[in-house]
Amino acid sequence: MKIIILGAGQVGSSVAQNLASEANDITVVDSRPEILRELQDRIDIRTIVGAASHPEVLTRAGAEDADMILAVTNSDETNMVACQVAYTLFHTPIKVARVRAQPYLRYPKLFTQEALPIDVLISPEQLVTDYISRLIEQPEALQVLDFAGGRVQLVAVRAVQGGPLVGQELRELKQHMPGIDARVAAIFRRGRAILPQGDTVIEANDEVFFVAARKDIRAITSELRDLDKPVKRVMIAGGGNIGLRLAESIEARYQVKLIDCDAETARRLSEQLDRAIVLLGDAADEELLLEENIENTDVFCALTNDEEANILSAMLAKRLGARKVMSLINRPSYVDLVQSEAIDIAISPQQATIGSLLTHVRRGDVAAVHSLRRGAAEAIEAVAHGDNKTSKVVGKAIDEIKLPPGTTIGAVVRGEQVLIAHDDTVIESEDHVILFVVDKRHITSVERLFQVNVTFF
């Protein structure tokens, strides 16, 4: 696939790195030559220096025969104009733009072929906000990912000593929970993937990914660790785009306090929020946190634009007694470094965004993609088409499908029905199939499984 990425910031660079490793033809455009040189030293891509929305720059980048334009510069307006130019002059098939400003997003009529011809709108702030909201709802989880409109969830939980299933074989899961169906999609032990079998024994500290219907998630989580008390109190550090959106989305359900160090921002936030309490101060101020009863806080979210400040304030909050702490971190190299006992969850905006973009890059009919474990693994929702003559999966039981190494099918969604995958589950046309791929090198093979032979048409 020939893809032009406009903007070599955090998101653009991360996407380029992910896609270049999959034999895509990638060109990155940015006005900063030093950033492009650094990127080219790390990955095998082509770079063009210039203004992302200028027709001649897009021509030099190869827009005339590009399959996709991905506009992720820091300017919403530049991204929108670049998509308009790509549509008008080059008839680019897929145009993706990052648009962050809420005033634009409130008017979907703007983003149509007759107005601004953008096929896919990406709002990293909204993706991260939704991601954090799901983690607050499931306080025991390391990751919570939605599929099939939220009917199915893939949840990552760290197994703890004393959990009912720890030290037990996976086949005993059904005996522990009669009437509840679930599938363990993967286990990561000391950073290495283990493909789950019936005789696989769960150990303490294993990172266990399981797939289940949304309503059954908490029952299954309780088998791997004690359930935390429901979240009541949330403290947010940073009143930027993500902090404000999170406060707005959860203030009706939880007691929310939001801290910001800028007086004007704090005043504006207090006017915008209905129930949340807005505090003026430094989230890394021990005295302020103690005054605001940090020891009774269920979730502390450090969401400022300064990742070092996020790490420090989250570590301080944890030391002072906050039950669970999350920190927004942009540099992928920091994520593994800090996600430990000091910080419960490191949130990477790039990983949340990349999954949304990969949905439109994957071949075949793919409804959703989630990038996992810093891009090493993926969870995919693919739609099966055709019949037993034209498809490699339709009409076959799961144990008859030749899945690539390290790939498991976790669930099948048929209309409103959620079927947890078993060896004898038969795939039908139009089923949504949830797959877990522990090694991204096999993604192409997974894509081929869901591509229909030409005779289908």
C-alpha positions as a printed Julia matrix, in Angstrom:
457×3 Matrix{Float64}:
   0.0     0.0    0.0
   1.36    3.44  -0.92
   0.79    5.81   2.0
   1.75    9.48   2.41
   2.0    10.66   6.03
   1.78   14.42   6.51
   3.47   15.45   9.75
   6.44   13.78  11.48
   5.36   14.48  15.07
   4.78   11.79  17.71
   1.76   10.25  15.94
   3.16   10.54  12.39
   6.51    9.02  13.38
   4.9     6.15  15.31
   2.54    5.32  12.45
   5.41    5.44   9.93
   7.43    3.03  12.06
   4.48    0.63  12.43
   3.52    0.64   8.75
   7.05    0.57   7.31
   7.66   -2.77   9.06
   4.8    -4.29   7.03
   6.2    -3.75   3.52
   4.17   -0.62   2.85
   5.57    2.16   0.63
   5.75    5.08   3.09
   6.55    8.75   2.38
   6.62   11.27   5.24
   6.21   15.01   4.62
   7.27   17.65   7.16
   8.64   21.19   7.1
  11.46   20.3    9.55
  14.41   18.64   7.73
  16.21   17.67  10.96
  13.19   15.66  12.19
  12.94   13.88   8.84
  16.67   13.04   8.84
  16.37   11.52  12.28
  13.32    9.49  11.21
  15.03    8.26   8.04
  18.03    7.1   10.08
  15.72    4.82  12.08
  13.35    3.4    9.46
  13.32    2.67   5.75
  11.04    5.4    4.37
  11.12    8.25   1.87
  10.89   11.84   3.16
   9.93   15.16   1.58
  10.6    18.58   3.12
   7.8    21.07   2.57
   4.37   22.39   3.56
   1.96   19.46   3.89
  -1.0    21.08   2.12
   0.85   22.54  -0.91
  -0.03   20.81  -4.2
   3.56   20.75  -5.48
   4.79   19.17  -2.24
   2.1    16.47  -2.46
   3.07   15.9   -6.1
   6.71   15.37  -5.09
   5.52   12.96  -2.39
   3.78   10.83  -5.04
   0.15   11.77  -4.36
  -0.83   11.0   -7.99
  -0.85    7.24  -7.29
  -1.06    7.11  -3.47
  -3.61    4.78  -1.87
  -3.92    6.85   1.3
  -3.16   10.33   2.61
  -2.75   10.47   6.38
  -2.75   14.1    7.56
  -1.53   14.29  11.18
   0.27   17.65  11.37
  -0.22   19.81  14.48
  -2.64   22.05  12.56
  -6.27   20.94  12.07
  -6.62   23.44   9.25
  -3.54   22.15   7.4
  -4.84   18.58   7.72
  -8.25   19.52   6.34
  -6.85   21.52   3.41
  -4.39   18.71   2.55
  -7.29   16.25   2.26
  -9.2    18.7    0.08
  -6.18   19.11  -2.24
  -5.63   15.33  -2.38
  -9.28   14.79  -3.33
  -9.53   17.6   -5.91
  -6.19   17.19  -7.69
  -5.22   13.56  -7.17
  -8.48   11.65  -6.42
  -6.75    9.9   -3.52
  -8.96    6.93  -2.49
  -8.58    7.19   1.32
  -8.08   10.49   3.13
  -7.52   10.45   6.89
  -7.17   13.62   8.97
  -6.44   14.33  12.6
  -8.86   17.01  13.81
  -8.61   17.94  17.48
 -10.67   21.11  17.91
 -14.12   20.34  19.32
 -15.82   23.23  17.44
 -15.09   21.4   14.13
 -16.09   17.98  15.42
 -19.52   19.23  16.51
 -20.53   19.64  12.85
 -20.27   16.29  11.02
 -21.76   17.88   7.86
 -18.4    19.6    7.37
 -16.72   16.26   6.64
 -18.56   14.99   3.58
 -17.46   14.56  -0.04
 -19.41   17.71  -0.97
 -17.73   19.84   1.75
 -14.39   18.7    3.23
 -13.76   15.27   1.63
 -12.27   13.45   4.62
 -13.03    9.72   4.77
 -11.8     9.12   8.31
 -11.57   11.62  11.17
  -9.06   10.82  13.9
  -9.21   12.59  17.26
  -6.4    11.18  19.44
  -7.68   13.1   22.46
 -11.11   11.48  22.17
  -9.61    8.02  21.62
  -7.43    8.4   24.73
 -10.38    9.78  26.75
 -12.54    6.77  25.83
  -9.65    4.43  26.66
  -9.14    5.96  30.13
 -12.9     5.89  30.8
 -12.97    2.13  30.16
 -10.01    1.63  32.53
 -11.81    3.58  35.26
 -14.9     1.37  34.78
 -12.7    -1.78  35.09
 -10.18   -0.79  37.81
  -8.52   -4.25  37.89
  -7.63   -4.17  34.18
  -4.4    -3.14  32.44
  -6.21   -2.73  29.1
  -9.86   -2.75  28.07
 -10.67   -2.83  24.34
 -14.09   -2.79  22.67
 -15.18   -4.84  19.66
 -18.49   -5.21  17.81
 -19.86   -1.94  19.11
 -18.91   -2.76  22.7
 -20.71   -6.13  22.84
 -17.36   -7.93  23.18
 -14.35   -6.78  25.19
 -10.73   -7.87  25.24
  -9.33   -7.3   28.72
  -5.77   -7.62  30.01
  -5.41   -8.47  33.71
  -2.32   -9.2   35.81
  -2.89  -12.47  37.69
  -2.05  -12.18  41.39
  -1.07  -14.77  43.97
  -4.18  -16.16  45.61
  -6.46  -15.72  42.59
  -8.75  -18.8   42.16
  -7.28  -19.65  38.74
  -3.61  -18.99  39.56
  -1.81  -22.33  39.6
  -4.7   -23.96  37.74
  -4.97  -25.19  34.16
  -6.98  -23.08  31.72
  -9.43  -25.91  31.04
 -10.67  -25.47  34.62
 -11.96  -21.95  33.84
 -15.37  -23.35  32.83
 -15.69  -25.37  36.06
 -15.05  -22.24  38.14
 -17.69  -20.25  36.26
 -20.58  -22.4   35.09
 -22.83  -20.5   32.7
 -20.15  -17.92  31.77
 -18.18  -18.35  28.56
 -14.76  -16.8   27.95
 -11.6   -17.46  25.95
  -8.04  -16.69  27.03
  -6.53  -15.22  23.87
  -2.91  -14.87  25.04
  -0.68  -14.91  28.09
   2.46  -12.82  28.43
   4.93  -14.14  31.0
   8.03  -12.05  31.75
   7.49  -10.23  28.44
   7.19  -13.39  26.3
   4.0   -14.59  24.63
   2.58  -18.0   25.53
  -0.1   -19.45  23.25
  -2.79  -20.73  25.65
  -3.7   -24.43  25.59
  -6.07  -26.36  27.83
  -3.17  -27.57  30.0
  -1.5   -24.13  30.28
  -1.09  -23.19  33.95
  -1.58  -19.54  34.93
   1.19  -18.16  37.15
   1.19  -15.12  39.43
   2.22  -11.94  37.55
   1.12  -13.35  34.17
  -0.5   -10.75  31.93
  -3.64  -12.56  30.79
  -5.68  -11.35  27.79
  -9.19  -12.78  27.69
 -12.21  -12.22  25.44
 -15.78  -12.26  26.72
 -19.17  -10.62  26.38
 -19.12   -7.24  28.12
 -21.57   -8.36  30.83
 -19.27  -11.23  31.92
 -15.99   -9.31  32.23
 -16.01   -8.66  35.98
 -16.94  -12.26  36.82
 -13.96  -13.53  34.82
 -11.59  -10.91  36.24
 -12.46  -12.11  39.75
 -10.99  -15.53  38.87
  -7.57  -13.99  38.26
  -7.44  -11.45  41.08
  -9.57   -9.95  43.82
 -12.01   -7.38  42.51
 -11.24   -3.83  43.55
 -13.96   -1.78  45.17
 -15.96    0.22  42.61
 -14.41    3.57  41.76
 -16.0     6.6   43.44
 -13.33    9.31  43.54
 -11.16   10.35  40.57
  -8.46   13.03  40.57
  -7.19   14.43  37.26
  -3.94   16.38  36.89
  -4.0    18.69  33.87
  -6.88   20.6   32.32
  -5.83   20.34  28.68
  -7.86   18.69  25.93
  -7.73   15.18  27.41
  -8.14   16.23  31.05
 -11.18   18.38  30.27
 -12.82   15.74  28.04
 -12.3    13.04  30.66
 -13.76   15.23  33.41
 -16.78   16.06  31.23
 -17.4    12.41  30.36
 -17.21   11.01  33.91
 -18.3    13.82  36.27
 -21.92   12.58  36.33
 -20.82    9.12  37.58
 -17.88    9.85  39.88
 -16.65   12.48  42.34
 -14.09   14.31  40.19
 -11.37   16.77  41.16
  -9.29   18.42  38.43
  -5.99   20.2   39.18
  -4.38   22.78  36.87
  -1.52   25.17  37.59
  -2.71   27.99  35.3
  -5.17   30.44  36.89
  -6.93   31.38  33.62
  -7.29   27.73  32.57
  -8.64   26.79  36.01
 -11.22   29.59  35.85
 -12.36   28.49  32.37
 -12.58   24.84  33.43
 -14.71   25.71  36.45
 -17.18   27.44  34.11
 -17.29   24.5   31.65
 -17.69   21.68  34.15
 -20.98   21.08  35.96
 -20.04   18.9   38.93
 -16.27   18.46  38.98
 -14.26   20.49  41.51
 -11.47   22.52  39.85
  -8.35   23.23  41.93
  -5.6    25.76  41.14
  -2.2    24.3   41.97
   0.64   21.91  41.14
  -0.33   18.22  40.98
   3.18   17.34  42.24
   2.65   19.45  45.39
   2.56   16.95  48.27
   0.79   19.38  50.59
  -2.0    20.03  48.06
  -2.55   16.32  47.44
  -2.73   15.59  51.17
  -5.19   18.47  51.69
  -7.4    16.98  48.96
  -7.37   13.52  50.6
  -5.27   11.75  48.0
  -5.24    8.66  50.27
  -9.0     8.26  49.63
  -8.67    8.69  45.85
  -9.54    5.59  43.82
  -7.95    6.68  40.52
  -5.36    9.41  39.9
  -4.84   10.36  36.22
  -1.79   12.48  35.3
  -2.74   14.0   31.92
  -0.67   17.18  31.49
   1.39   17.95  28.36
   4.62   17.33  30.3
   5.31   13.59  30.56
   8.05   14.0   33.19
   5.58   15.94  35.36
   3.0    13.2   34.75
   5.4    10.48  35.89
   6.46   12.37  39.02
   2.94   13.39  40.1
   1.6     9.84  39.52
   4.46    8.29  41.53
   3.85   10.8   44.33
   0.1    10.12  44.33
   0.79    6.38  44.56
   3.19    6.86  47.46
   0.65    9.02  49.29
  -2.03    6.34  49.04
  -3.96    6.67  45.75
  -5.33    3.21  44.91
  -4.58    3.27  41.17
  -2.5     5.76  39.19
  -2.28    6.34  35.44
   0.15    8.54  33.54
   0.01    9.89  29.99
   3.38    9.2   28.34
   4.33   10.1   24.77
   7.72    8.42  24.45
   7.33    4.68  23.84
  10.7     4.01  25.5
   9.33    5.41  28.78
   6.25    3.17  28.85
   8.01   -0.08  29.86
  10.32    1.87  32.14
   7.58    3.31  34.37
   4.72    0.79  34.16
   5.53   -1.14  37.29
   4.64   -1.0   40.96
   5.2     2.77  40.96
   2.74    3.55  38.13
  -0.1     1.12  37.42
  -0.83    2.09  33.82
   1.22    4.11  31.34
  -1.04    5.45  28.59
   0.44    5.98  25.13
  -1.64    8.26  22.85
   0.23    6.9   19.83
  -0.82    3.31  20.51
  -4.47    4.34  20.92
  -4.33    6.27  17.63
  -2.39    3.7   15.61
  -5.06    1.05  16.09
  -7.7     3.36  14.68
  -5.53    4.08  11.63
  -4.6     0.43  11.04
  -8.29   -0.38  10.64
  -8.16    1.45   7.3
  -4.79    0.04   6.21
  -5.53   -3.63   6.75
  -6.58   -5.57   3.64
  -9.92   -7.36   3.67
 -12.98   -6.12   5.55
 -11.59   -5.06   8.94
 -13.98   -3.38  11.4
 -11.5    -2.65  14.2
  -7.81   -2.96  15.07
  -6.12   -2.46  18.43
  -2.34   -2.25  18.68
  -1.08   -4.05  21.79
   2.12   -4.32  23.78
   3.75   -1.29  22.15
   2.87   -2.5   18.64
   4.27   -6.05  18.93
   0.8    -7.66  18.94
  -2.61   -6.83  17.49
  -6.25   -7.6   18.14
  -8.35   -7.52  14.97
 -12.07   -7.6   14.26
 -12.42   -8.99  10.72
 -15.67   -9.59   8.82
 -16.05  -12.91   6.98
 -17.56  -12.77   3.47
 -18.32  -15.27   0.72
 -19.1   -18.97   1.03
 -17.2   -22.22   1.53
 -15.92  -22.04  -2.08
 -14.71  -18.44  -2.14
 -13.6   -17.96   1.48
 -10.86  -19.64   3.52
 -12.91  -19.32   6.73
 -16.66  -19.36   5.91
 -18.27  -22.75   6.47
 -15.28  -24.05   8.44
 -15.01  -24.94  12.11
 -12.26  -23.04  13.93
 -10.09  -26.15  14.32
 -10.19  -26.56  10.5
  -8.86  -23.05   9.81
  -5.1   -22.87   9.22
  -4.32  -19.95  11.51
  -0.81  -18.42  11.34
   1.53  -19.2   14.27
   0.64  -17.34  17.45
  -2.88  -16.44  16.25
  -6.05  -17.28  18.15
  -9.73  -16.63  17.46
 -11.35  -15.35  20.64
 -14.96  -14.7   19.73
 -17.46  -14.56  16.88
 -20.24  -11.95  16.77
 -23.26  -12.95  14.68
 -25.77  -10.11  14.61
 -26.52   -9.4   18.29
 -25.27  -12.84  19.37
 -21.81  -13.22  20.97
 -20.25  -16.67  20.5
 -17.04  -17.33  22.45
 -14.82  -19.33  20.09
 -14.45  -23.09  20.54
 -12.85  -25.63  18.2
 -16.24  -26.68  16.8
 -17.57  -23.12  16.24
 -18.37  -22.74  12.53
 -17.78  -19.34  10.85
 -20.68  -18.02   8.77
 -20.72  -15.27   6.15
 -20.96  -11.75   7.7
 -19.7   -12.97  11.08
 -17.4   -10.54  12.92
 -14.38  -12.59  14.01
 -12.18  -11.32  16.88
  -8.56  -12.48  16.49
  -5.48  -12.01  18.65
  -2.11  -11.99  16.85
   0.91  -12.13  19.17
   3.47  -11.69  16.37
   2.79   -8.86  13.92
   4.93  -10.55  11.26
   1.96  -12.83  10.58
  -0.57  -10.02   9.99
  -0.38  -10.44   6.19
  -1.3   -14.13   6.52
  -4.28  -13.2    8.72
  -5.41  -10.63   6.13
  -5.28  -13.27   3.39
  -7.59  -15.53   5.39
 -10.35  -12.93   5.17
  -9.87  -11.92   1.54
 -12.51  -13.36  -0.77
 -11.5   -15.12  -4.0
 -12.32  -13.17  -7.18
 -14.97  -15.74  -8.15
 -17.09  -14.28  -5.36
 -17.64  -11.18  -7.48
